[in-house]
Amino acid sequence: MHFAHEQEAQDFLASNPDIDLFELFILDANGVPRGKLLHREELLAVYRSGRPLPSTILGLSLAGEDVEDSGLVWDVGDVDCRAYPLAGSLVRLPWRKLPTGALQVSMHPQEGLPASVADPRHLLIRTIDRLVADGLHPVMACELEFYLLDERPDAHGRPQPALDTDGGRPIQTQVYGLRELEQIEPFLADLYAACKAQGIPARTAISEYAPGQVEITLEHGPALEAMDQAVRYKRLVKGVAHAHGMRACFMAKPFAEIAGTGLHMHVSLADAAGNNLFAAEDAAGTPLLRQAVGGMLASLLDSLLLFCPNANSYRRFQAHSYAPLALNWGVDNRTVSLRVPGGPAYTRHVEHRISGADANPYLAAAAILAGVHRGIRDRLDPGAPVEGNGYAQAKTLLPTDWLSALNALERSEWTRDAFGAEFLRVYLAVKRAEYRQFMSEVGEQDWRWYLNQA
């Protein structure tokens, strides 16, 4: 585990004399950043000896409640666990009214016990290390879709698209529409400027299939670095949106009648010199690529909860919606779960289209790479790629409910070996607690369906 050197903080303080406050955050298994607000004079101590954080910080539900079954609450007395800063994570938050910096921390493997077993970044590191030990260096990139919503709900208390720059409320959209991007130009300008300032390689922006829906592509790179950037990018998008009076929403399916939001993850493997091991003139890639696809397909049902972690995640799976439905793959085909995009031979890779935008990038990447490794070790054959409409040809469908995915992860011997029993104990305890709470709530849909009919 390589943490940041104190010199990084000293250089930052010298270059930013106006900053007195720093947000220290760690990402929990749900992808929620949690932490503390530090003063300038506290910063260097974090780099020298870490910062104590309670063990419960990595055993909280999405609602921020302790999960006793995680083993990180009363069993360990909510003990302090030491976290250390990650290199390159100390940045300025340009959207804040008061000059503020931020740094991301991760639990120390030993000093951070017992919480370190639940740190999602550790799981990704272990998965990458196993691949690297076999001479395989994973390269990844993220495409994150999101909605720009008004911070104020509509007259019925429901979320609504943010106002355009001309003051109108978008009620329809043109996919790939340029006018739609022009209407959010002030937001995009500030977002790209903030990405540049933080060293996040944000690239192409496109208007998606619904009013206020946007996707921006991040540049590919070493898997851990790419996921670190995705985590910080997500915080950055929310911060810039808030500064513009908007809310950036990464729910998988915020509206029933229009498109859901996905996290498309691109993956390839390189050798030690950086050469793409999937590169081939054949559009279906090398035998190694096809084995990787076979492993991802074989592991998909067992690890689905890491791609689709919430009840709402499963509302996204609808036919002819560009969201995947089945265990299938194809070449330059957006109706399948695993797509090998076209392009020059040296760019050959796999686009994993399963995850919702609500997924934790570290956990989703770890599950993808563990599947890739499985396929290569076991030389798995993915079968022939789907041609044409993958929805119409679907044979084995993905579960469309949260509980099935929860049970599949808990029963799987493969995931226990791939992810570790200690991580799964905490993660499953958190998701079980969330499931029980979600199912115990009675709300508008229950009243609409049953109040007068049951």
C-alpha positions as CSV (number, residue, x, y, z in Angstrom):
1,M,0.0,0.0,0.0
2,H,1.6,3.3,-1.1
3,F,0.4,6.4,0.7
4,A,1.2,10.0,-0.1
5,H,4.4,11.6,1.1
6,E,4.4,14.6,3.4
7,Q,6.1,16.7,0.8
8,E,3.0,16.7,-1.3
9,A,1.1,18.4,1.5
10,Q,3.9,20.9,2.1
11,D,4.0,21.9,-1.6
12,F,0.2,22.2,-1.7
13,L,0.1,24.5,1.4
14,A,2.8,26.7,-0.1
15,S,0.9,27.0,-3.4
16,N,-2.5,27.6,-1.7
17,P,-1.9,30.0,1.2
18,D,-5.6,31.0,1.3
19,I,-7.0,27.6,2.1
20,D,-7.8,27.0,5.8
21,L,-10.2,24.1,5.5
22,F,-9.8,20.6,4.2
23,E,-12.3,17.9,3.6
24,L,-10.9,14.5,4.5
25,F,-12.9,11.7,3.0
26,I,-12.9,7.9,2.7
27,L,-15.3,6.0,0.3
28,D,-17.5,3.4,2.0
29,A,-18.8,0.3,0.3
30,N,-21.9,2.1,-0.9
31,G,-19.7,4.7,-2.7
32,V,-20.6,7.4,-0.1
33,P,-17.8,9.7,0.8
34,R,-17.6,10.1,4.6
35,G,-15.0,12.0,6.7
36,K,-14.1,15.1,8.6
37,L,-13.4,18.8,8.0
38,L,-9.9,19.7,9.1
39,H,-8.1,23.0,9.7
40,R,-4.9,23.9,7.9
41,E,-2.7,23.3,10.9
42,E,-4.0,19.7,11.1
43,L,-3.1,18.7,7.6
44,L,0.6,17.7,7.9
45,A,-0.1,15.4,10.9
46,V,-2.4,13.3,8.6
47,Y,0.5,12.7,6.3
48,R,2.9,11.9,9.1
49,S,0.9,9.5,11.2
50,G,-2.5,9.1,9.6
51,R,-5.9,10.2,10.9
52,P,-8.1,8.1,13.3
53,L,-11.5,7.3,12.0
54,P,-14.1,5.1,13.8
55,S,-14.5,1.5,12.7
56,T,-18.2,2.1,12.0
57,I,-17.4,4.5,9.2
58,L,-17.0,1.5,6.8
59,G,-20.0,-0.4,8.2
60,L,-22.8,2.1,7.7
61,S,-25.9,1.7,5.7
62,L,-26.8,4.0,2.8
63,A,-28.9,5.9,5.2
64,G,-25.8,6.5,7.5
65,E,-27.0,4.1,10.2
66,D,-24.8,1.6,12.1
67,V,-25.1,-2.0,11.0
68,E,-24.5,-4.0,14.1
69,D,-24.1,-7.3,12.2
70,S,-21.1,-5.9,10.4
71,G,-18.9,-6.6,13.4
72,L,-17.6,-3.0,13.2
73,V,-19.8,-1.5,16.0
74,W,-20.2,-3.0,19.5
75,D,-18.0,-6.1,18.9
76,V,-14.9,-3.9,18.6
77,G,-16.1,-0.9,20.7
78,D,-16.2,1.4,17.6
79,V,-12.4,1.5,17.8
80,D,-10.4,4.1,16.0
81,C,-8.7,2.9,12.8
82,R,-6.0,4.9,11.1
83,A,-6.4,6.1,7.6
84,Y,-3.7,7.7,5.4
85,P,-3.8,10.1,2.4
86,L,-3.7,8.8,-1.2
87,A,-1.0,10.2,-3.5
88,G,-2.4,12.9,-5.8
89,S,-5.7,13.2,-4.0
90,L,-5.0,16.6,-2.3
91,V,-6.8,19.1,-4.5
92,R,-8.6,22.4,-4.4
93,L,-12.4,22.5,-4.5
94,P,-13.0,25.3,-6.9
95,W,-16.8,25.4,-6.5
96,R,-16.7,26.2,-2.7
97,K,-17.4,29.7,-1.6
98,L,-14.8,29.5,1.1
99,P,-11.3,28.4,-0.1
100,T,-11.4,24.6,0.7
101,G,-9.2,21.7,-0.2
102,A,-9.9,18.0,-0.1
103,L,-7.9,14.8,0.3
104,Q,-8.9,11.2,0.0
105,V,-7.7,8.6,2.5
106,S,-7.8,4.9,2.7
107,M,-7.4,2.6,5.7
108,H,-3.9,1.3,6.6
109,P,-3.8,-2.5,6.1
110,Q,-2.6,-3.0,9.7
111,E,-3.2,0.2,11.6
112,G,-6.7,0.5,10.0
113,L,-7.9,-2.8,11.3
114,P,-10.7,-4.0,11.8
115,A,-12.2,-1.5,9.3
116,S,-9.6,-2.0,6.7
117,V,-11.1,-5.4,5.7
118,A,-14.2,-3.4,4.5
119,D,-12.3,-0.8,2.6
120,P,-13.5,-1.2,-1.1
121,R,-10.2,0.3,-2.4
122,H,-8.3,-2.5,-0.7
123,L,-10.4,-5.1,-2.5
124,L,-9.6,-3.6,-5.9
125,I,-5.9,-3.5,-5.0
126,R,-5.8,-7.2,-4.1
127,T,-7.6,-8.1,-7.3
128,I,-5.1,-6.0,-9.4
129,D,-2.1,-7.5,-7.6
130,R,-3.2,-11.1,-8.5
131,L,-3.4,-10.1,-12.1
132,V,-0.1,-8.4,-12.1
133,A,1.5,-11.4,-10.5
134,D,0.6,-13.3,-13.7
135,G,2.0,-10.5,-15.9
136,L,-1.4,-9.0,-16.7
137,H,-1.7,-5.2,-16.1
138,P,-5.4,-4.0,-16.1
139,V,-6.3,-0.8,-18.0
140,M,-9.7,0.7,-17.4
141,A,-11.9,3.7,-18.1
142,C,-15.3,4.9,-17.0
143,E,-18.3,6.5,-18.7
144,L,-20.7,7.9,-16.0
145,E,-24.2,9.0,-16.9
146,F,-26.1,11.4,-14.7
147,Y,-29.1,13.7,-14.5
148,L,-28.9,17.4,-13.9
149,L,-32.0,18.1,-11.7
150,D,-33.4,21.3,-10.2
151,E,-32.5,21.5,-6.5
152,R,-36.2,22.3,-6.0
153,P,-38.8,19.6,-6.5
154,D,-42.0,20.2,-8.6
155,A,-45.4,21.1,-7.2
156,H,-45.9,17.4,-6.3
157,G,-42.6,17.0,-4.5
158,R,-41.0,15.0,-7.3
159,P,-37.6,15.7,-8.8
160,Q,-37.6,17.6,-12.1
161,P,-35.0,18.5,-14.7
162,A,-32.9,21.7,-14.1
163,L,-33.7,24.8,-15.9
164,D,-31.9,25.5,-19.2
165,T,-29.9,28.7,-19.6
166,D,-32.8,30.2,-21.5
167,G,-35.0,29.7,-18.4
168,G,-37.1,26.9,-19.9
169,R,-37.6,23.4,-18.4
170,P,-36.5,20.6,-20.8
171,I,-39.4,18.2,-21.4
172,Q,-37.8,16.2,-24.2
173,T,-34.4,15.7,-25.6
174,Q,-32.5,14.9,-28.7
175,V,-29.9,12.2,-28.0
176,Y,-26.5,13.5,-29.1
177,G,-28.2,16.8,-29.4
178,L,-25.8,19.8,-29.5
179,R,-28.4,22.3,-28.4
180,E,-28.9,20.3,-25.2
181,L,-25.2,20.7,-24.5
182,E,-25.3,24.5,-25.3
183,Q,-28.1,24.8,-22.7
184,I,-25.8,23.6,-19.9
185,E,-22.7,25.4,-21.2
186,P,-22.0,27.3,-18.0
187,F,-22.1,24.1,-16.0
188,L,-19.9,22.2,-18.5
189,A,-17.4,25.0,-18.6
190,D,-17.0,25.0,-14.9
191,L,-16.9,21.2,-14.8
192,Y,-14.2,20.9,-17.4
193,A,-12.2,23.6,-15.6
194,A,-12.5,21.9,-12.3
195,C,-11.5,18.5,-13.9
196,K,-8.4,20.2,-15.4
197,A,-7.5,21.7,-12.0
198,Q,-7.8,18.4,-10.3
199,G,-6.0,16.4,-13.0
200,I,-9.1,14.4,-13.9
201,P,-9.0,13.5,-17.7
202,A,-12.6,14.3,-18.7
203,R,-13.2,13.9,-22.4
204,T,-16.3,13.7,-24.6
205,A,-19.6,15.0,-23.4
206,I,-22.8,13.9,-25.0
207,S,-26.5,14.5,-24.4
208,E,-28.2,11.2,-23.6
209,Y,-31.8,9.9,-24.0
210,A,-33.7,11.9,-21.5
211,P,-34.1,15.6,-20.5
212,G,-31.1,16.7,-18.4
213,Q,-29.2,13.4,-18.9
214,V,-25.5,13.8,-19.7
215,E,-22.6,11.4,-20.1
216,I,-18.9,12.4,-19.9
217,T,-16.1,9.9,-20.7
218,L,-12.9,9.7,-18.6
219,E,-9.6,8.7,-20.2
220,H,-8.3,5.2,-19.8
221,G,-5.3,4.4,-17.6
222,P,-4.1,1.9,-15.0
223,A,-7.1,0.4,-13.3
224,L,-6.6,1.8,-9.8
225,E,-5.8,5.3,-11.0
226,A,-8.8,5.2,-13.3
227,M,-11.1,4.3,-10.4
228,D,-9.6,6.9,-8.1
229,Q,-10.4,9.5,-10.8
230,A,-13.9,8.2,-11.2
231,V,-14.6,8.5,-7.5
232,R,-13.2,12.1,-7.4
233,Y,-15.0,13.0,-10.6
234,K,-18.3,12.0,-9.1
235,R,-17.8,14.3,-6.1
236,L,-16.7,17.0,-8.5
237,V,-19.8,16.8,-10.7
238,K,-22.1,17.0,-7.6
239,G,-20.1,20.0,-6.3
240,V,-20.1,22.0,-9.5
241,A,-23.8,21.2,-10.1
242,H,-24.7,22.5,-6.6
243,A,-22.8,25.7,-7.3
244,H,-25.1,26.2,-10.3
245,G,-28.3,25.6,-8.3
246,M,-28.6,22.0,-9.6
247,R,-28.4,18.5,-8.3
248,A,-26.3,15.9,-10.1
249,C,-28.2,12.6,-9.7
250,F,-26.5,9.2,-10.2
251,M,-29.5,7.0,-9.3
252,A,-29.7,4.1,-11.7
253,K,-33.4,4.8,-12.5
254,P,-34.6,8.1,-11.1
255,F,-37.7,8.2,-13.5
256,A,-39.9,5.3,-14.5
257,E,-40.8,6.5,-17.9
258,I,-37.4,7.6,-19.3
259,A,-33.8,6.3,-19.5
260,G,-31.8,5.0,-16.6
261,T,-28.2,5.9,-15.9
262,G,-25.3,3.5,-16.3
263,L,-21.6,3.2,-15.4
264,H,-20.0,1.7,-18.5
265,M,-16.6,0.4,-17.7
266,H,-14.0,-0.3,-20.3
267,V,-11.3,-2.9,-19.7
268,S,-8.2,-4.3,-21.4
269,L,-5.0,-6.0,-20.2
270,A,-1.5,-4.8,-21.0
271,D,1.9,-6.4,-20.6
272,A,4.7,-4.9,-18.5
273,A,5.7,-2.7,-21.4
274,G,2.2,-1.3,-21.8
275,N,1.3,-3.2,-25.0
276,N,-2.4,-4.1,-25.3
277,L,-2.8,-7.9,-25.0
278,F,-6.3,-7.7,-26.4
279,A,-5.1,-5.9,-29.6
280,A,-6.1,-7.8,-32.8
281,E,-7.2,-7.1,-36.4
282,D,-10.0,-9.5,-35.7
283,A,-12.9,-7.4,-34.4
284,A,-13.6,-10.1,-31.8
285,G,-10.2,-9.6,-30.3
286,T,-7.5,-12.1,-29.2
287,P,-8.1,-15.5,-27.6
288,L,-7.1,-13.8,-24.3
289,L,-9.9,-11.2,-24.8
290,R,-12.4,-13.9,-25.4
291,Q,-11.3,-15.9,-22.3
292,A,-11.7,-12.7,-20.3
293,V,-15.2,-12.3,-21.7
294,G,-16.0,-15.9,-20.8
295,G,-14.9,-15.2,-17.2
296,M,-16.9,-12.1,-16.9
297,L,-20.0,-13.9,-18.1
298,A,-19.4,-16.9,-15.8
299,S,-19.0,-14.6,-12.8
300,L,-21.8,-12.1,-13.6
301,L,-24.7,-13.6,-11.6
302,D,-22.6,-14.2,-8.5
303,S,-21.2,-10.7,-8.4
304,L,-24.2,-8.8,-9.8
305,L,-24.8,-7.0,-6.4
306,L,-21.5,-5.2,-6.8
307,F,-22.6,-3.8,-10.1
308,C,-26.2,-3.1,-9.0
309,P,-26.1,-2.6,-5.3
310,N,-29.6,-1.0,-4.5
311,A,-33.2,-1.8,-4.9
312,N,-33.6,1.0,-7.5
313,S,-30.7,-0.5,-9.5
314,Y,-32.9,-3.3,-10.9
315,R,-35.5,-0.9,-12.3
316,R,-33.0,0.0,-15.0
317,F,-33.1,-3.5,-16.6
318,Q,-35.7,-3.0,-19.3
319,A,-35.8,-4.4,-22.9
320,H,-34.8,-2.0,-25.7
321,S,-33.5,0.6,-23.3
322,Y,-29.8,0.1,-24.0
323,A,-29.5,-1.4,-20.5
324,P,-28.4,-5.1,-20.6
325,L,-30.7,-8.0,-19.8
326,A,-28.8,-11.2,-20.4
327,L,-25.5,-13.1,-20.2
328,N,-24.3,-12.3,-23.6
329,W,-21.6,-10.5,-25.6
330,G,-21.1,-9.0,-29.0
331,V,-18.9,-7.0,-31.3
332,D,-19.9,-3.4,-31.7
333,N,-23.4,-4.2,-30.4
334,R,-25.2,-2.1,-27.8
335,T,-27.9,-4.7,-27.1
336,V,-25.6,-7.0,-25.1
337,S,-24.0,-6.9,-21.7
338,L,-20.4,-7.1,-22.8
339,R,-19.5,-5.2,-25.9
340,V,-16.3,-5.2,-27.9
341,P,-16.2,-1.8,-29.5
342,G,-14.9,-1.3,-33.0
343,G,-11.9,0.7,-33.9
344,P,-8.2,0.2,-34.7
345,A,-6.6,-3.0,-33.6
346,Y,-4.5,-1.4,-30.8
347,T,-7.6,0.0,-29.1
348,R,-9.4,-3.4,-28.7
349,H,-11.0,-3.8,-25.3
350,V,-14.3,-4.8,-23.7
351,E,-17.1,-2.4,-22.6
352,H,-18.8,-3.8,-19.5
353,R,-22.4,-2.3,-19.6
354,I,-24.0,-3.9,-16.5
355,S,-23.3,-1.4,-13.7
356,G,-25.7,1.4,-12.8
357,A,-24.3,4.8,-12.1
358,D,-25.0,4.1,-8.4
359,A,-22.3,1.4,-8.2
360,N,-19.1,1.9,-6.2
361,P,-16.4,2.1,-8.9
362,Y,-13.9,0.3,-6.8
363,L,-16.2,-2.7,-6.2
364,A,-17.5,-2.8,-9.7
365,A,-13.9,-2.8,-11.1
366,A,-12.8,-5.5,-8.6
367,A,-15.7,-7.7,-9.7
368,I,-14.9,-7.2,-13.4
369,L,-11.2,-7.9,-13.0
370,A,-11.8,-11.0,-10.8
371,G,-14.0,-12.3,-13.6
372,V,-11.4,-11.5,-16.2
373,H,-8.8,-13.4,-14.2
374,R,-11.1,-16.4,-13.7
375,G,-11.7,-16.6,-17.5
376,I,-8.0,-16.5,-18.3
377,R,-7.0,-19.0,-15.6
378,D,-9.7,-21.5,-16.6
379,R,-9.6,-20.7,-20.3
380,L,-13.3,-20.1,-20.5
381,D,-15.0,-19.9,-23.9
382,P,-17.7,-17.3,-24.1
383,G,-19.4,-18.8,-27.1
384,A,-20.2,-17.0,-30.3
385,P,-20.8,-13.3,-30.1
386,V,-24.4,-12.2,-30.6
387,E,-25.3,-10.6,-33.9
388,G,-28.3,-8.4,-34.3
389,N,-30.9,-7.8,-31.5
390,G,-29.5,-9.2,-28.3
391,Y,-32.7,-8.6,-26.5
392,A,-34.6,-10.9,-28.8
393,Q,-32.0,-13.6,-28.6
394,A,-31.6,-13.5,-24.8
395,K,-31.5,-17.0,-23.2
396,T,-30.2,-16.6,-19.6
397,L,-31.6,-13.3,-18.2
398,L,-30.1,-11.2,-15.3
399,P,-32.2,-11.2,-12.1
400,T,-34.3,-8.1,-11.9
401,D,-34.7,-7.9,-8.2
402,W,-32.4,-7.0,-5.3
403,L,-32.9,-10.0,-3.1
404,S,-31.9,-12.5,-5.8
405,A,-28.6,-10.7,-6.3
406,L,-28.0,-10.5,-2.5
407,N,-28.6,-14.3,-2.2
408,A,-26.4,-15.1,-5.2
409,L,-23.5,-13.2,-3.7
410,E,-23.9,-14.8,-0.3
411,R,-24.1,-18.4,-1.7
412,S,-21.3,-18.1,-4.1
413,E,-18.1,-20.0,-3.3
414,W,-16.3,-18.2,-6.1
415,T,-17.0,-14.7,-4.7
416,R,-15.8,-15.9,-1.2
417,D,-12.5,-16.9,-2.8
418,A,-12.3,-13.9,-5.0
419,F,-13.3,-11.1,-2.6
420,G,-12.5,-12.7,0.8
421,A,-14.8,-13.8,3.6
422,E,-14.1,-10.8,5.8
423,F,-15.0,-8.3,3.2
424,L,-18.2,-10.2,2.3
425,R,-19.2,-10.5,5.9
426,V,-19.3,-6.7,6.3
427,Y,-20.7,-5.9,2.9
428,L,-23.5,-8.5,3.1
429,A,-24.4,-7.3,6.6
430,V,-24.8,-3.8,5.3
431,K,-26.9,-4.8,2.3
432,R,-29.1,-7.1,4.3
433,A,-29.8,-4.3,6.8
434,E,-30.7,-2.0,3.9
435,Y,-32.9,-4.6,2.3
436,R,-34.9,-5.1,5.6
437,Q,-35.3,-1.4,6.1
438,F,-36.4,-0.8,2.5
439,M,-39.0,-3.6,2.6
440,S,-40.4,-2.4,5.9
441,E,-41.3,1.1,4.6
442,V,-44.8,1.8,3.3
443,G,-45.1,4.6,0.8
444,E,-47.0,6.1,-2.1
445,Q,-46.9,3.1,-4.4
446,D,-48.4,0.9,-1.6
447,W,-51.2,3.3,-1.1
448,R,-51.9,3.7,-4.8
449,W,-52.1,0.0,-5.4
450,Y,-53.6,-1.4,-2.2
451,L,-55.4,1.3,-0.1
452,N,-58.8,0.9,-1.8
453,Q,-58.4,-2.5,-3.4
454,A,-57.0,-4.9,-0.8
